[in-house]
Amino acid sequence: MDPSDDQTACFEAGIKFGSLYHQFAGTPVSPASADSLARAMEEAIENQPHCESVTVEVLTDELSAELSDSAADYTELTGQFLDVEMVIDYEDTEVHTRMDMQDGYPLMRVEDIRAKD
């Protein structure tokens, strides 16, 4: 049995999230570099097939709190500092996804599957 367009679009979303997270986890980041890193992440993932849009927010308040007791002025990027939204466009299907912290874990999930008009 061949996968449906919905299933394929969800699979594509998972590939993009895996790529985004594992490519950039551990990258040095500071509140001053957060915006440029977020744009680089968006542009890198938007290059992939079927990726309609990516919005990455590096949470600078959380970064600042992490660094408040540190001698360093940067830390490594982890899921606790990210809020990501992604739209995958495959055939007649649009999948809306999100990654944010849920109970101390960077949860990646499908929020909505829509048939395109």
C-alpha positions in Angstrom: 0.0 0.0 0.0 1.4 3.4 -0.9 1.4 6.1 1.7 -1.3 8.8 1.4 -0.4 12.4 0.7 -1.1 13.2 4.3 1.2 10.5 5.5 4.0 11.6 3.1 3.6 15.3 4.2 3.9 14.3 7.9 7.0 12.2 7.1 8.5 15.2 5.3 7.8 17.3 8.4 9.6 14.8 10.6 12.7 14.8 8.2 12.8 18.6 8.4 12.6 18.7 12.2 15.3 16.1 12.5 17.5 18.0 10.2 16.9 21.3 11.9 17.4 20.1 15.5 20.4 17.8 14.9 22.1 20.2 12.5 22.0 23.1 14.9 22.0 21.6 18.4 25.2 22.5 20.1 25.8 25.7 18.1 27.2 28.5 20.2 24.5 31.1 20.7 24.1 34.3 22.7 21.3 36.9 22.9 23.2 39.0 20.4 23.5 36.2 17.8 20.1 34.7 18.4 18.3 36.5 15.5 21.0 35.7 12.9 21.1 32.1 14.0 17.3 31.8 13.7 17.4 33.2 10.2 20.2 30.8 9.2 18.2 27.9 10.5 15.1 29.0 8.6 16.9 29.5 5.3 18.7 26.2 5.6 15.5 24.2 6.2 13.5 26.1 3.6 16.0 24.7 1.0 14.6 21.2 1.5 11.8 19.9 -0.8 8.2 20.5 0.1 9.1 23.1 2.8 6.7 26.0 2.4 7.8 28.0 5.4 9.9 27.8 8.6 9.7 30.3 11.5 12.4 29.9 14.2 12.4 32.0 17.4 15.5 31.7 19.6 14.1 32.6 23.0 16.5 35.3 24.2 14.9 35.7 27.6 15.6 32.0 28.3 19.2 32.5 27.0 19.8 35.5 29.2 18.5 33.6 32.2 20.8 30.7 31.4 23.8 33.1 31.1 23.0 35.2 34.2 25.3 33.1 36.5 27.8 32.1 33.8 31.3 33.5 33.2 30.7 33.0 29.5 28.6 35.3 27.3 27.2 32.4 25.2 25.8 28.9 25.6 25.1 26.0 23.3 21.8 25.8 21.5 19.3 23.3 22.8 15.6 22.7 22.4 14.9 24.8 25.5 15.8 27.9 23.6 13.7 27.2 20.5 10.2 27.8 19.3 9.7 26.5 15.7 6.8 26.5 13.3 6.9 24.8 10.0 4.5 24.3 7.0 5.0 21.4 4.7 3.3 21.5 1.3 3.0 18.1 -0.4 0.7 17.6 -3.4 -2.7 18.6 -2.2 -1.8 18.6 1.6 -0.5 21.2 3.9 0.9 20.1 7.3 1.4 22.7 10.0 3.9 21.7 12.7 5.5 23.1 15.8 8.3 22.5 18.2 8.4 24.0 21.7 9.1 22.9 25.2 6.5 20.6 26.8 7.2 19.3 30.3 11.0 20.0 29.9 11.2 18.3 26.5 11.4 19.9 23.0 8.3 18.3 21.6 7.9 18.3 17.8 4.3 17.7 16.7 1.8 18.0 13.9 -0.7 20.7 14.7 -3.0 20.5 11.7 -3.3 18.7 8.3 -5.2 20.7 5.7 -6.4 19.9 2.2 -5.3 22.7 -0.2 -8.0 24.4 -2.1 
